[in-house]
Amino acid sequence: MDAKITLSFDEAVIKKAKRYAQEQNISLSRMIEFLLKKITTSQYNSLEEFPIADWVNQLAEGEA
């Protein structure tokens, strides 16, 4: 069952994330759901250990 939540992000991050999701032919909601599922079902001690941490940082900082 899907549930709705409200999140706030920097506008530039949202634009880049939407563009990336579109290029991957997936909705932004499903992309975020995938990332959250990966984070919450793994045994990482911190987000820095998570394999996509570099990608997330690049996206957030505008390097992607």
N, C-alpha and C positions, 0 to 999 in steps of 0.2 A: 504494500500500500504506500503510495506516495504521500508525503506531507510537505507543506510549504514552510519556508523560513525566509527571513529577510536578513541579508548581509550587506555590509557597506565596504566598498573598496575604492581606492583611488581611481578616478575616471580613466586615466591613461591605461591602467592595468586592465580595467574592464574592456576597453576597446581592443587591446592586444589579445586578451583572452578570447573574446568573441571572434576575432579574426582567426586565431589559431583553431578554435573549435570548428569554425566553418570550413577551414582548409582540411580538417580531419574528418569532415562530414559527420559531426556529432554535435548535439546541442550543448550549450554551456552548462546547463543543469546536469546532464549526464557526465560531462567531463569532471565537474566538481564532485559529483557523487562518486565517480571512479577514484579520484584522488583521495577523498575522505575515507572510502572503504579500504584502500591500500594502507593508509596511515593507521587506521584503527584496528586492522586485522594482522598487523605485523609486530614483530618483537624488537622494534628499534628503541634505543634509549633516548634518542633525541631526533628532532627533525633534520639535523645536520647529517645523520646517518642514512636518512631516507634517500634512495637513489635519484629522485627527481628534485632534491633540494636545490641543486645548482640551477636547474631549469626554472624553478619557481623564483629563485632569486634574480635570475636574468630577466624574467618576464616582469617582475615587480620593479626592477631597477632600469628597465628599458634597454637591456643589452640583447634581448632575444629578437 
